[in-house]
Amino acid sequence: MTMASYDSQGLRKEPSKGVPNKGKQVKGRHLLHTILLVVLVVLALGLPFYLLIITAGKNQAEALKLSLSLPTHWYLIDNFRTVITEGKMIPAFFGSILVTVPSVVLALIFGAMASWILARRTTKAMSIVYALCISGLILPPAVVSVMMLLKMMGLAGTAIGMICIYVGIYLSTVIFFVTGFIRTIPISLEESARLDGASPMRIFFTIVLPLLGPTLSAATILLILYIWNDVFYALFILSGKLDTLPLNLYNVASAGLHLNNWHLIFAYIILMSLPLLIIFAVAQKKIISGITGGAVK
């Protein structure tokens, strides 16, 4: 015999009935989500990469068709050799390094210092300053005015001028990433150091900056991605006096070397994107932790 159960008022409880096929419904939803995710990854990532690689491995006649068929014979290494030698990729690579590395480092340092001040001073004036700082995320810079200013300063067509432009443009990105994170850091750490006689610069570089590692890692990848692939600002500011990889690709394609040579253009794109892929593969854990950590905080 089964024992009947009663509630607090002495009324008999009816035995609960399980939801039929609940486990099957959950498994079905999980399977559907997995299928949708796989299809999304294939369409958004797999197909473009596949088209990029097979086109870079074809000769000119096959590449002009822009089909998904595999090349009859692989010319990938030969195409790489052609774009490196005839496309002058080596000087353009060092030009990109010369512009990208100082721009990222300076934008991170100045942006983190500005974020520290904005996060610790919660006055209405600072709120207005913060809004003005992050407005650069949506407001485009005045290219013509910037070019005229650089010419007046004698920095037009120079790496220093290009670095200054990139730092000014992407400071807002760093401030947007870092300010909210700094607000979660206990201010008692800074007050203890201040009582011990530490200067503001020492407090920032020894206490605050080391705690910003995950957030700055995510911001670093974004800045490298923006600056490394930039051709718009480099085209106007550098004016052909210094080559970067995207600007060099634009110039050689416009000059006719890669005109209708889609196999060479795609090979160039692969080589140009290779450093970014290596950086992302090495630092992907820090990037993800920085983005999710900033979102949670």
FENTA-V848991 format. One record per run of one state. SS is the DSSP state (2 for helix, 1 for strand, 0 for the rest). FROM is the first residue (numbers start at 1). TO is the last residue. If there is no record, write none. Layout:
BEGIN
SS | FROM | TO
SS | FROM | TO
END
This chain:
BEGIN
0 | 1 | 5
1 | 6 | 6
0 | 7 | 11
1 | 12 | 12
0 | 13 | 21
2 | 22 | 56
0 | 57 | 59
2 | 60 | 63
0 | 64 | 75
2 | 76 | 85
0 | 86 | 88
2 | 89 | 120
0 | 121 | 123
2 | 124 | 137
0 | 138 | 142
2 | 143 | 153
0 | 154 | 158
2 | 159 | 182
0 | 183 | 186
2 | 187 | 195
0 | 196 | 199
2 | 200 | 211
0 | 212 | 212
2 | 213 | 228
0 | 229 | 231
2 | 232 | 237
0 | 238 | 244
2 | 245 | 255
0 | 256 | 261
2 | 262 | 296
0 | 297 | 297
END
